[in-house]
Amino acid sequence: MRLTQKGWMVSGILDWEFAYSGSTLADIGHILRHPLGAKSRFEQNLIDSFVKNGGFLPTKWKVMSKLLYLLGLNFSIEQL
């Protein structure tokens, strides 16, 4: 929560289902999977907001985030 001129506003949401201590790039890869990643402007808005609020993205962030997401997915499947 964050206090603004209009009152209290939600400033973030935490989803414990996939919570872990790891790379931000893996989180970005997870968020940008289908269907959200396929929505018009969703990716650009997410990345713009991330960088605007202090996040750092390396040059090949998109490839790295997809690979980290796939590695996590593979690990989840192996746990079945």
C-alpha positions, -999 to 999 in steps of 0.1 A, spaced: 0 0 0 11 36 -7 -5 68 5 -12 92 -24 -31 124 -27 -62 104 -35 -58 81 -5 -43 46 -1 -35 28 -33 -23 -8 -40 14 -5 -49 21 -42 -55 7 -77 -53 26 -107 -40 17 -141 -54 32 -167 -30 24 -196 -54 57 -191 -73 76 -171 -47 113 -179 -44 146 -161 -40 160 -159 -75 166 -138 -106 143 -110 -115 147 -121 -151 130 -154 -142 101 -135 -128 99 -114 -159 99 -145 -181 71 -160 -160 50 -128 -162 55 -125 -200 44 -161 -208 11 -165 -226 -15 -151 -223 -3 -118 -207 29 -116 -228 7 -118 -260 -14 -88 -250 -7 -56 -269 16 -32 -251 17 -54 -219 54 -63 -223 65 -27 -230 44 -13 -202 58 -38 -177 94 -32 -188 90 6 -189 76 5 -153 103 -19 -141 131 3 -154 114 35 -143 113 22 -107 149 12 -105 151 -22 -122 181 -31 -144 179 -51 -175 209 -65 -193 212 -62 -231 198 -97 -238 172 -96 -211 143 -111 -232 163 -142 -242 176 -147 -207 142 -143 -191 127 -169 -214 155 -194 -208 152 -189 -170 114 -194 -172 119 -226 -192 144 -239 -168 120 -233 -139 92 -250 -158 114 -280 -165 123 -282 -128 86 -281 -119 78 -309 -143 106 -331 -128 90 -327 -94 58 -345 -105 
